[in-house]
Amino acid sequence: MTAEEIRREVAAWLDEHGMPRHRFGRSTDMDGLYFTGLHFQYAVSSTMIAGVGRDARRVANWIAASG
C-alpha cells in the first residue's frame, strides 16, 4: 500500500477537523475500529486518567462481544 493510499483510507473515517467520527469510541464509518482517550468520547473526563478507564472498558466489551 502506498502512502497516498493509506492517507485516503485514513481520511475516510476522519471529520473535517481531522478527528475520528465515532459514537462513544466506536467508529461510525468502519466496523471494528475503536478509539479511547478522545475529547468528550463519553464525558468530560474521557481524556483524563479517571475517565479513560471507563471508556476503555466499554471498547473492550464491544471487541469481546464481536467475537
DSSP file (Angstrom, degrees, kcal/mol; ACC not computed):
  #  RESIDUE AA STRUCTURE BP1 BP2  ACC     N-H-->O    O-->H-N    N-H-->O    O-->H-N    TCO  KAPPA ALPHA  PHI   PSI    X-CA   Y-CA   Z-CA
    1    1 A M              0   0    0      0, 0.0     2,-0.1     0, 0.0     0, 0.0   0.000 360.0 360.0 360.0 133.5    0.0    0.0    0.0
    2    2 A T     >  -     0   0    0      1,-0.1     4,-2.2     4,-0.0     5,-0.2  -0.389 360.0-109.9 -82.2 163.7    1.4    3.4   -0.9
    3    3 A A  H  > S+     0   0    0      1,-0.2     4,-2.5     2,-0.2     5,-0.1   0.869 120.5  53.2 -59.6 -37.5    1.5    6.4    1.4
    4    4 A E  H  > S+     0   0    0      2,-0.2     4,-2.2     1,-0.2    -1,-0.2   0.896 107.5  50.2 -67.0 -39.9   -1.2    8.1   -0.7
    5    5 A E  H  > S+     0   0    0      2,-0.2     4,-2.2     1,-0.2    -2,-0.2   0.904 111.7  48.5 -64.4 -40.7   -3.5    5.0   -0.4
    6    6 A I  H  X S+     0   0    0     -4,-2.2     4,-2.7     2,-0.2     5,-0.3   0.927 109.8  52.1 -64.1 -44.8   -3.0    5.0    3.3
    7    7 A R  H  X S+     0   0    0     -4,-2.5     4,-2.4     1,-0.2    -2,-0.2   0.912 111.2  47.0 -58.5 -43.9   -3.8    8.7    3.6
    8    8 A R  H  X S+     0   0    0     -4,-2.2     4,-1.0     2,-0.2    -1,-0.2   0.897 112.1  50.0 -65.5 -40.6   -7.0    8.3    1.6
    9    9 A E  H  < S+     0   0    0     -4,-2.2     3,-0.4     1,-0.2     4,-0.4   0.925 113.7  44.7 -64.8 -44.4   -8.1    5.3    3.7
   10   10 A V  H >< S+     0   0    0     -4,-2.7     3,-1.7     1,-0.2    -2,-0.2   0.906 108.2  58.1 -65.8 -41.7   -7.5    7.1    7.0
   11   11 A A  H >< S+     0   0    0     -4,-2.4     3,-1.2     1,-0.3    -1,-0.2   0.754  92.2  71.9 -60.5 -24.1   -9.2   10.3    5.7
   12   12 A A  T 3< S+     0   0    0     -4,-1.0    -1,-0.3    -3,-0.4    -2,-0.2   0.750 103.7  38.3 -65.8 -23.7  -12.3    8.3    5.1
   13   13 A W  T <  S+     0   0    0     -3,-1.7     8,-2.1    -4,-0.4     2,-0.3   0.207 100.8  90.2-114.2  17.0  -13.0    8.0    8.8
   14   14 A L  B <   -A   20   0A   0     -3,-1.2     2,-0.0     6,-0.2     0, 0.0  -0.848  68.6-131.2-108.9 149.2  -11.9   11.5    9.9
   15   15 A D    >   -     0   0    0      4,-3.4     3,-2.0    -2,-0.3    -2,-0.1  -0.184  44.0 -81.8 -84.1-174.8  -14.1   14.6   10.1
   16   16 A E  T 3  S+     0   0    0      1,-0.3    -1,-0.1     2,-0.1    -2,-0.0   0.641 131.3  53.1 -66.2 -14.1  -13.3   18.0    8.7
   17   17 A H  T 3  S-     0   0    0      2,-0.2    -1,-0.3     3,-0.0    -3,-0.0   0.348 120.6-105.8 -99.8   3.6  -11.2   18.7   11.8
   18   18 A G  S <  S+     0   0    0     -3,-2.0    -2,-0.1     1,-0.3    -5,-0.0   0.617  79.9 129.7  82.2  12.9   -9.1   15.6   11.4
   19   19 A M        -     0   0    0      1,-0.1    -4,-3.4    19,-0.0    -1,-0.3  -0.757  66.3 -99.5 -99.8 147.3  -10.8   13.9   14.3
   20   20 A P  B     -A   14   0A   0      0, 0.0     2,-0.5     0, 0.0    -6,-0.2  -0.385  30.3-125.7 -64.9 138.1  -12.3   10.3   14.1
   21   21 A R        +     0   0    0     -8,-2.1     7,-1.5    -2,-0.1     8,-0.5  -0.759  53.9 142.7 -81.5 125.4  -16.1   10.1   13.5
   22   22 A H  E     -B   27   0B   0     -2,-0.5     2,-0.4     5,-0.3     5,-0.2  -0.958  52.4-131.0-156.4 167.6  -17.3    7.9   16.3
   23   23 A R  E >  S-B   26   0B   0      3,-2.1     3,-1.5    -2,-0.3    19,-0.1  -0.933  95.3 -27.8-128.8 106.0  -20.1    7.2   18.8
   24   24 A F  T 3  S-     0   0    0     17,-0.5     3,-0.1    -2,-0.4    18,-0.1   0.743 129.8 -45.3  57.7  26.9  -18.7    6.7   22.3
   25   25 A G  T 3  S+     0   0    0      1,-0.3    10,-2.5    16,-0.1     2,-0.6   0.372 113.4 114.2 101.5  -4.4  -15.4    5.5   20.8
   26   26 A R  E <  S-BC  23  34B   0     -3,-1.5    -3,-2.1     8,-0.2    -1,-0.3  -0.894  73.1-114.2-101.1 124.2  -16.9    3.1   18.1
   27   27 A S  E     -B   22   0B   0      6,-2.7    -5,-0.3    -2,-0.6     5,-0.1  -0.254  16.7-157.5 -56.9 137.4  -16.2    4.3   14.6
   28   28 A T  S    S+     0   0    0     -7,-1.5    -1,-0.2   -15,-0.2    -6,-0.2   0.472  92.3  43.3 -90.9  -3.7  -19.3    5.3   12.7
   29   29 A D  S    S+     0   0    0     -8,-0.5     2,-0.4     1,-0.3    -1,-0.1   0.633 114.1  39.4-114.2 -20.2  -17.5    4.7    9.4
   30   30 A M  S >  S-     0   0    0      3,-0.2     3,-1.5   -17,-0.1    -1,-0.3  -0.953  74.9-129.0-141.0 117.5  -15.6    1.5    9.8
   31   31 A D  T 3  S+     0   0    0     -2,-0.4     3,-0.1     1,-0.2    -3,-0.1  -0.367  95.0  22.0 -60.5 137.6  -16.7   -1.7   11.5
   32   32 A G  T 3  S+     0   0    0      1,-0.2     2,-0.5    -5,-0.1    -1,-0.2   0.516  91.8 120.0  84.2   5.2  -14.1   -3.0   14.0
   33   33 A L    <   +     0   0    0     -3,-1.5    -6,-2.7    -6,-0.1     2,-0.3  -0.921  37.2 172.7-107.1 124.3  -12.4    0.4   14.5
   34   34 A Y  B     -C   26   0B   0     -2,-0.5     2,-0.3    -8,-0.2    -8,-0.2  -0.887  13.9-160.1-131.0 157.6  -12.4    1.8   18.1
   35   35 A F        -     0   0    0    -10,-2.5     2,-0.3    -2,-0.3    24,-0.1  -0.946   3.9-170.2-134.9 154.1  -10.8    4.7   19.9
   36   36 A T        +     0   0    0     -2,-0.3    16,-0.1     1,-0.1   -11,-0.1  -0.968  67.0  34.9-137.4 157.7  -10.1    5.6   23.5
   37   37 A G  S    S+     0   0    0     -2,-0.3     2,-0.2     9,-0.3    15,-0.1   0.618  75.0 148.0  79.7  14.1   -8.9    8.9   25.1
   38   38 A L    >   -     0   0    0      1,-0.1     3,-1.9    14,-0.1     4,-0.3  -0.534  59.6 -92.4 -81.8 148.8  -10.8   11.2   22.8
   39   39 A H  T 3  S-     0   0    0      1,-0.3    -1,-0.1    -2,-0.2     5,-0.1  -0.396 108.8  -6.2 -58.3 128.2  -12.1   14.5   24.0
   40   40 A F  T 3  S+     0   0    0      3,-0.4    -1,-0.3     4,-0.3   -16,-0.2   0.801  83.1 154.1  52.9  34.2  -15.7   14.1   25.2
   41   41 A Q  S <  S-     0   0    0     -3,-1.9   -17,-0.5     2,-0.3    -2,-0.1   0.929  91.3 -22.5 -55.1 -45.2  -15.7   10.5   23.9
   42   42 A Y  S    S-     0   0    0      1,-0.6     2,-0.3    -4,-0.3    -1,-0.1   0.522 135.4  -5.9-131.7 -37.1  -18.3    9.8   26.6
   43   43 A A  S >  S-     0   0    0      1,-0.0     3,-2.0     8,-0.0    -1,-0.6  -0.910  80.2 -86.1-152.1 174.2  -17.8   12.6   29.2
   44   44 A V  G >  S+     0   0    0      1,-0.3     3,-0.7    -2,-0.3    -4,-0.3   0.841 124.2  58.5 -55.7 -34.2  -15.6   15.5   30.0
   45   45 A S  G >  S+     0   0    0      1,-0.2     3,-1.9     2,-0.1     6,-0.8   0.415  73.6 102.9 -79.7   3.0  -13.3   13.0   31.9
   46   46 A S  G <  S+     0   0    0     -3,-2.0    -9,-0.3     1,-0.3    -1,-0.2   0.773  83.6  45.5 -60.2 -27.3  -12.7   10.9   28.8
   47   47 A T  G <  S+     0   0    0     -3,-0.7    -1,-0.3    -4,-0.2     2,-0.3   0.409 103.7  82.4 -94.7   2.9   -9.2   12.3   28.3
   48   48 A M  S X> S-     0   0    0     -3,-1.9     4,-2.8     1,-0.1     3,-1.2  -0.709  90.4-111.2-107.6 158.1   -8.3   12.0   32.0
   49   49 A I  H 3> S+     0   0    0      1,-0.3     4,-0.9    -2,-0.3    -1,-0.1   0.878 117.3  55.8 -51.1 -42.1   -7.0    9.0   33.9
   50   50 A A  H 34 S+     0   0    0      1,-0.2     4,-0.3     2,-0.1    -1,-0.3   0.776 118.3  31.1 -65.8 -26.6  -10.3    8.9   35.8
   51   51 A G  H <> S+     0   0    0     -3,-1.2     4,-1.9    -6,-0.8     3,-0.2   0.746 103.0  69.8-105.5 -27.4  -12.4    8.6   32.7
   52   52 A V  H  X S+     0   0    0     -4,-2.8     4,-2.8    -7,-0.4     5,-0.2   0.835  95.5  58.1 -65.7 -30.6  -10.3    6.8   30.1
   53   53 A G  H  X S+     0   0    0     -4,-0.9     4,-2.3    -5,-0.3    -1,-0.2   0.916 105.8  49.1 -62.8 -42.5  -10.5    3.5   32.0
   54   54 A R  H  > S+     0   0    0     -4,-0.3     4,-1.9    -3,-0.2    -2,-0.2   0.933 114.1  45.6 -60.9 -46.0  -14.3    3.6   31.8
   55   55 A D  H  X S+     0   0    0     -4,-1.9     4,-2.4     1,-0.2    -2,-0.2   0.893 111.0  52.7 -66.3 -39.1  -14.2    4.3   28.1
   56   56 A A  H  X S+     0   0    0     -4,-2.8     4,-2.9     1,-0.2    -1,-0.2   0.883 107.3  52.4 -63.9 -38.6  -11.5    1.6   27.6
   57   57 A R  H  X S+     0   0    0     -4,-2.3     4,-2.4     2,-0.2    -1,-0.2   0.915 108.9  50.2 -62.6 -41.9  -13.7   -1.0   29.4
   58   58 A R  H  X S+     0   0    0     -4,-1.9     4,-2.0     2,-0.2    -2,-0.2   0.943 113.3  45.4 -61.2 -47.4  -16.7   -0.1   27.1
   59   59 A V  H  X S+     0   0    0     -4,-2.4     4,-2.4     1,-0.2    -2,-0.2   0.912 111.7  52.1 -63.6 -42.9  -14.5   -0.5   24.0
   60   60 A A  H  X S+     0   0    0     -4,-2.9     4,-2.7     1,-0.2    -1,-0.2   0.891 108.4  51.8 -61.1 -39.3  -13.0   -3.8   25.3
   61   61 A N  H  X S+     0   0    0     -4,-2.4     4,-2.4     2,-0.2    -1,-0.2   0.900 109.0  49.9 -64.3 -40.7  -16.5   -5.1   25.9
   62   62 A W  H  X S+     0   0    0     -4,-2.0     4,-1.4     2,-0.2    -2,-0.2   0.923 112.3  47.8 -62.6 -43.3  -17.5   -4.2   22.3
   63   63 A I  H  X S+     0   0    0     -4,-2.4     4,-0.5     1,-0.2     3,-0.3   0.930 112.7  48.2 -63.8 -45.1  -14.4   -6.0   21.0
   64   64 A A  H >< S+     0   0    0     -4,-2.7     3,-1.0     1,-0.2    -1,-0.2   0.891 111.3  50.8 -61.7 -40.1  -15.1   -9.1   23.1
   65   65 A A  H 3< S+     0   0    0     -4,-2.4    -1,-0.2     1,-0.2    -2,-0.2   0.753  99.8  63.4 -71.2 -23.8  -18.7   -9.2   22.0
   66   66 A S  H 3<        0   0    0     -4,-1.4    -1,-0.2    -3,-0.3    -2,-0.2   0.639 360.0 360.0 -78.0 -10.9  -17.8   -9.0   18.4
   67   67 A G    <<        0   0    0     -3,-1.0    -1,-0.1    -4,-0.5    -3,-0.1   0.307 360.0 360.0  55.9 360.0  -16.0  -12.3   18.9
